[in-house]
Amino acid sequence: MKKLEEQIIQMDYSEEMKTSFRDYAISVIIARALPDIRDGLKPVQRRILYSMSELGLDPDKPHRKSARIVGDTMGKYHPHGDSSIYDALVNMTKDFSLMIPLVDGHGNFGSIDGDPAAAMRYTEARLSPGGKTLLEHLEKGLVEFVPNFDDSEKEPTVLPAMIPNLLINGSTGIAVGMATNIPPHNPGEVIDGVIAYMDNPDISIKQLMKYIPAPDFPTGGIIINKDDLLPLYESGEGKIRIRSKVEIENGDNGRKNIVITEIPYTIAGNKTKLVESLASLMKDKVFDEIYDIRDESSKEGIRIVIEVKKDRDIENLLNGLYKKTPMEDTYSANLLAVKEKQPIVFNLKSMLGEFVNFQVELYTKEYEYLLDKAIKRQEIVDGLIKATDIIDLIIEILRGSSSIKQAKGCLVEGITEGIKFKTAKSEKEASKLRFTERQADAILSMQLSKLIGLEILKLHEESESLINSINEYKKVLGDTKELYKVIKGRLREYKKLFNRPRKTLLENATTTDYVEEVKIEDIYVLIDRFGYTKSIDATSYSRASEENLKEFITILQMKSNDRLCVFTAEGNMYQVKAENIPRCRFKEKGVLIHNLCKLDKENVILYTSFEQLFESQLLFATKAGFVKLVSGAEFETNRGQISATKLEENDEVVSIRLISASEKLAGNLRVIMLTDKGLSLSYPLDEVSELKKTSRGVKGITLDKNDQVCFTTVIDQNAENLQYNDKIINTNKLRLRKRGDKGQKTPYC
């Protein structure tokens, strides 16, 4: 028991959490999410490329199954799951994400629309010329190699990238508490910028921008905040506004087409998002100007067609599309990369400086390697030339030796003991030999064919060439200017290989607000007895027969920018914009009014347009006998639902009558009120006061117990008949009385 207690380690929980989280954060930052400032690669990308190099998948070799590449990478260098490795492999093939793809994919590796790549067992890959460039001269010991995760293999800590991959291809990654978002740039411009920096290390960022004016995105588009790029390159952080490139074409039937030919880089790999957002705006009638949308994109390029209705302002529509769709987007740049295991935000000049320093290191090691190799070869060639001059003595030594060791000892140190010579003179000459170890090995392995005169001549020529090369290597290593000259020369070769015209245009554009363009036209709103509602244009209405129109209990003529007002027995008013009423063919059913304005189970009493309502008065009558006049202007509101009148408990509206200004002006109007028990009351409309919509009203008729008003209307005093349900009432028998009196028996009962 005592021993167990001794094994227990007391630990502070908060301190352990800090330590563990810090270790995790550092691991994610350094070994996962952020690129190295030197080669511009994340660890998983570097390991994939190195694994492909080890498999011999050069650009001129056949493709190999992606599953094999992923398996090798995971088993030897990156034990973090095959899906993450394959995703990284797929991303390195995409020419719409990278300016110089690092992997040449064969098969379905996804598309700019957002289609996923096929499974790794179906696709194949090999290094692209760009990927091969990052691995050149790896065998020359230019970079450090370290043990892999289980010490069974060696892997490079960085690739000997001789092009500025980080600036050319950019990078994106989210670490712990930080993220990187480096935009891609034009290869030729970046190389020109590197050379300009090497020519003048004191060059300013503003001067560098003459060579590298802005990011260049593989998807093209237009950067519209050109003036914001200098602060971005100076600080390493900033926002880039990218806009789609569009063309205006003539369409069918006099329409114009907006054709999107290039999209913002932010939706590269998700073009479908743009098409869907445009289609949604058209479906929801956010932009009435859009007639149709088609995606005609192909392998030839992007082509999204937006058909615009006749005589519409295209520039105004574009302003709205830029504001409400991904046709214009913001790229948040953050030039964060890892240097000596530290995440640092770089500016444009410091990124170029780090690349140049890395190149100096690489080229210095390369030329040291070449110099050492040339010196060693020169040593061997000199030994072979010397050997050919005394070839008879060497043959005598070899024939007189009993072993290779004995012969080598004679060649290197002049030891003749035990060797049988033909003459004492030969033995004396042999004792003077002092070949080096390397020369002796070369002589002992030399073929007899090397003794041919032509071969001996080649040795002398090689010796001369090696001397020149050694002098050249020493010159480069001894003079920084000469080293820079070599670096710049090779960079210009890479520029010829990878250069391409700039795709992304630059400008300063001002954002103009969209002005909603509403085309006002006459429409007819048709509502049947079940509440199905639809709107048709004037042409369709004129073609409808009277027989077909009889099925609709309400037909309203209104403007397309008007509102349909719905009054209910529960004392509420609902509004529906005319544009939200479905535009249908005459034979189509339409939509229930309850769905258009959320009526639930309320009973509709009156349908009217707001234009007609605004210019009229409304006579409200309730089943409890209260009446009032309300100006239509009282109901002017943007809200979808309001209370139209005040009701007492258990009371409800039974009738609402619109009274136009012309009717009111003509006078001679009287109110007719009918009750369930067959009583009626007729009195002049002038006796009804005009009140606010929030009032209850005044008593219009005195009711007996258990009686209630069932119908109220307004008629001309000279009218002889009144229709109520299926009955005709002779109004001459309804003599005028005072408002509020008790009703009289009516003939309709």
Summary of the structure (lengths in Angstrom):
residues: 749
radius of gyration: 45.6
end to end distance: 105.3
largest distance: 166.1
contacts: 2345
relative contact order: 0.07
helix: 40%
strand: 24%
